[in-house]
Amino acid sequence: MPDTTSELFHRLKSWESGRKLLNQEETVSTCSQVLLELLEKAGLSAPEWMTAADVSKSYGYQILRGERVPGRDILLRTALALGLSLKETQRLLAVGGCGALYPRVRRDAAVIFALNQKMSLLQAEELLSSLPERSLYAGEL
């Protein structure tokens, strides 16, 4: 687990721990690594995730092997299917190279609301449809 910001500030105060921190090689998590961690935390297998997030089997395994990086909507479907928090979702979007959810964008605000309310993927889709906003499947048409 990475250090919190306050822990990093504390480590940078002293000469020894500050130099050690600055000389560390930065390890950057990949989208597939973060996704595998989240699946393990949720207790889901790869096929269960693919079914829950409605990701094709071949594409899903390419994602998990790090051969492909999923699009934003697949990551959002994953977040809803896994019941992720907003913070976890924002991290998943960041490692996937996608823009963070921004509450001034109505569609993003709806997704944030769905995440905060622990809505299922189906419930979130119904919410988006009722607004009307673009579906989380629209990019695949």
C-alpha positions in Angstrom: 0.0 0.0 0.0 1.5 3.4 -1.0 2.3 6.0 1.7 -0.3 8.6 2.5 0.5 12.2 1.7 1.0 13.0 5.4 3.4 10.0 5.7 5.4 11.3 2.7 5.6 14.8 4.3 6.9 13.2 7.5 9.5 11.1 5.7 10.8 14.2 3.9 11.4 16.1 7.1 14.5 14.1 8.2 17.8 13.9 6.2 18.1 10.1 6.1 14.5 9.2 5.3 14.1 12.1 2.9 17.2 11.0 0.9 16.1 7.4 0.9 12.6 8.4 -0.4 14.1 10.6 -3.1 16.4 7.8 -4.3 13.7 5.2 -4.5 12.7 4.1 -8.0 9.1 5.0 -8.6 7.0 2.0 -9.3 4.0 2.8 -11.4 1.0 0.4 -11.3 -0.5 -0.6 -14.6 -4.2 -0.8 -15.4 -4.0 -4.6 -15.4 -2.2 -4.7 -12.1 -4.7 -2.4 -10.4 -7.6 -4.3 -11.9 -6.3 -7.6 -10.7 -5.9 -6.2 -7.2 -9.5 -4.9 -7.3 -10.8 -8.3 -8.5 -8.9 -10.0 -5.7 -10.2 -7.6 -3.1 -13.8 -8.1 -4.5 -13.3 -11.9 -4.5 -14.2 -12.2 -8.2 -12.5 -14.4 -10.8 -11.7 -13.0 -14.2 -14.7 -14.7 -15.9 -17.0 -13.3 -13.2 -15.7 -9.8 -13.7 -16.1 -10.1 -17.5 -19.7 -11.2 -17.1 -20.5 -8.6 -14.5 -18.9 -5.7 -16.5 -20.1 -7.1 -19.8 -16.6 -7.4 -21.3 -16.0 -10.0 -24.0 -13.9 -12.9 -22.9 -11.0 -12.4 -25.4 -10.8 -8.6 -24.7 -11.0 -9.1 -21.0 -8.1 -11.5 -20.9 -6.1 -9.1 -23.2 -6.8 -6.4 -20.6 -5.7 -8.6 -17.7 -2.5 -9.6 -19.4 -1.7 -5.9 -20.0 -1.9 -6.3 -23.8 -4.8 -3.8 -24.1 -5.9 -0.9 -22.0 -9.7 -0.6 -21.7 -11.6 2.5 -22.5 -13.2 4.8 -20.0 -16.7 3.2 -20.3 -15.4 -0.3 -19.6 -13.6 1.0 -16.6 -16.7 2.7 -15.4 -18.8 -0.5 -15.9 -16.1 -2.3 -14.0 -16.3 0.2 -11.1 -20.1 -0.2 -10.9 -19.9 -4.0 -11.3 -17.3 -4.3 -8.5 -19.1 -1.7 -6.3 -16.0 0.5 -6.1 -15.8 3.7 -4.2 -15.4 7.0 -6.0 -11.7 7.1 -4.9 -11.0 3.6 -6.2 -12.8 4.5 -9.5 -10.8 7.6 -9.9 -7.6 5.6 -9.4 -8.7 3.0 -11.9 -9.4 5.7 -14.5 -6.1 7.4 -13.8 -4.0 4.2 -14.3 -6.1 3.5 -17.4 -5.1 6.8 -18.9 -8.7 8.1 -18.8 -10.0 11.4 -17.6 -11.3 11.5 -14.0 -14.9 11.8 -13.2 -15.8 15.5 -13.1 -19.0 16.5 -11.3 -19.6 19.5 -13.6 -20.2 17.1 -16.5 -23.7 15.8 -16.2 -23.0 12.3 -17.3 -20.0 12.1 -15.0 -22.2 13.5 -12.2 -24.7 10.7 -12.8 -22.0 8.1 -12.6 -20.6 9.7 -9.4 -24.1 9.6 -8.0 -24.5 5.9 -9.0 -21.2 5.0 -7.4 -22.0 6.9 -4.2 -25.4 5.2 -4.0 -23.9 1.7 -4.7 -26.1 1.3 -7.7 -25.7 -1.8 -9.9 -24.5 -1.4 -13.5 -28.1 -1.9 -14.6 -29.4 0.8 -12.2 -26.7 3.2 -13.4 -27.7 2.5 -17.1 -31.4 3.2 -16.2 -30.3 6.5 -14.5 -28.3 7.6 -17.5 -31.2 6.7 -19.9 -33.7 8.6 -17.8 -31.6 11.9 -17.9 -31.0 11.3 -21.0 -27.2 10.8 -21.1 -25.0 8.5 -23.2 -25.0 4.9 -22.2 -21.9 3.2 -20.8 -22.1 0.9 -23.8 -22.4 3.8 -26.4 -18.7 3.7 -27.3 -19.0 0.1 -28.5 -21.6 0.6 -31.2 
